[in-house]
Amino acid sequence: MHIDKILDQPPTVLTDAQRRSYFDDGFLLLEGFVSGQRLQALRSAMADLIDESRQVSTSNGKFDLEPDHSSTEPRLRRVTSPISHHETFREFSFEGPVVDVAADLLGPDVCFHHSKLNFKWAHGGEEVKWHQDIQYWPHTDFSPLTIGVYLEDVDEVMGPMGVVPASHRGELFDLYDSSGNWSGSIGPTDIERVRTQEAHYLKGPAGSITVHNCCAVHGSQPNQSPRSRPLLLQTYSAGDSYPLLGIGTNGAPGKGRPTIVRGNRQRWMEVDGRAMPVAPDWSAGGYTSIFDVQQR
């Protein structure tokens, strides 16, 4: 990611100070960024999915349920790929104002990677342990960022996201445990090297958005309040950043799959400091063989 080139371009919705803060600290909070009818539409779409979950008794590819979820008292941990299940979420992630935020931080070419709707249900919604995102879905660079939208007011007892400043420029941690099993979190020995006591906890009124870089160390505590904390998340990367298929969740981002939502997919990518042209995307068909391509 060429930060100087991005900063040379005038921003659309952010200030230069906000952009520099993101590049320095690895995160950003914009209070009340989404409001009015757009926020109400997201809340209504969320309510539709919660109501649908009442008919589900075990977790599946769409709903991740807490153990005591029931039809009368739904308790969700996540809706996977909400853009696949409700047009309101697809429109917001592909065409909404968060794409402008992504473009101000990634440049004019922006690729959507995946989305999710995370919940911390009232009275004990589960914690998210300290971790980094990039190990879950590696890319060819470290440009990917995730933009979250708080769909309800979030205060300090609701388990707001905490991010360790400047951790995106530091160590990339092993998220396997001592037995070699994927734990998805930074282990007890490694976490001693992270300044978690300096974490900034991003809270604010409904419609506030959080932005964090894929390498930033972040996590959150359980929700101890009587109110649920839904957080809509969408991940974007620069147009010359490519997910590494066959690793982590890159093969299953939902039917939206990596999709250009602003500008163009670049014909070049950079790996280990070397620029390399890339072939077109033939995942939807159109490729037969090298013989056919070259002879044509």
Steps between C-alpha positions, in 0.01 A plus 500: 500500500656827389387743768660806344308446176175467693566817698578688178138444392231723654270308737126468444357464851799493735736781593873479442545490877269198525684320222838566660364384834389172341839440337683585825278314748339229287141591590240775482168582667237721337208565733152507347630457144195302385167658588140561399323268260816307415556404863133411545513279190798310640322452831186378324701250293669379819161452665386290202798267541459473877136407450599237243749352747212410732428208269856364534611283792862427408772707336531474123673677213282807553445532876757444775295455817584523868435171687182630668343642184129425468200605294364710787837642607730519197871539579725534196875523480516570127317518170750383239516701177194721558536635146400152382176507699361852479517759221530786750835365620624437146415853391665649807825302465529550123360851451461663842706779659744252657639441150602867496682446830677196355602694189641785710727247674572251220505714188258524206484123437319310775418129523234365735610176667230387746244612755356375829255618763642431845291511817586523864163412646380660821608361839823330406547505122835334446842664496727516198857428610795707381589413141591633157285444191753446222592148619137395441492614136852583373542736206795596284544816708383654826258754355174322605292684755171431668229760550252433778166670558345502847128450443419594860652740751814345651648595835788365708304209656375363167829352381614770256788414269842577644797563269866530601647813336776446244483121543436472125865591443634240741524125534264262322411243763455123487131423558563128559515373856792309656351168374493622141124557488354815352374710792433820306647712779840617620644257756575586864876524446481716188233732639755621756672682212182686407414826678140401561482742794529781242208375289244755388143379544285627215154587627236741381139555399320283247636559152858550618756320286827337594786441257793275576789370294531125448822490708368700796470305826141526620242326717202566726357403836165326565188715490388544859213736422128423449530615136640313201799632306462426127800595285478484120845436351624521142856445382661673201844493340685706242438416135848352462467277809398138447375241752705183520254223426534174685590675826257574782161640406605638161314222320166572664424873518135456390342550162627859492856359480784742425330765285618839377270762651695810397731557204667201336684181588866566425692294244810501718568377850809526720647199679820523705578836344467374142228626267324228303219514241203276575266307271129591476248349741367186331313366803168545317628321189653607169832317523569180310875451468830676439480375142168673438610824666830525317365404157216749531 
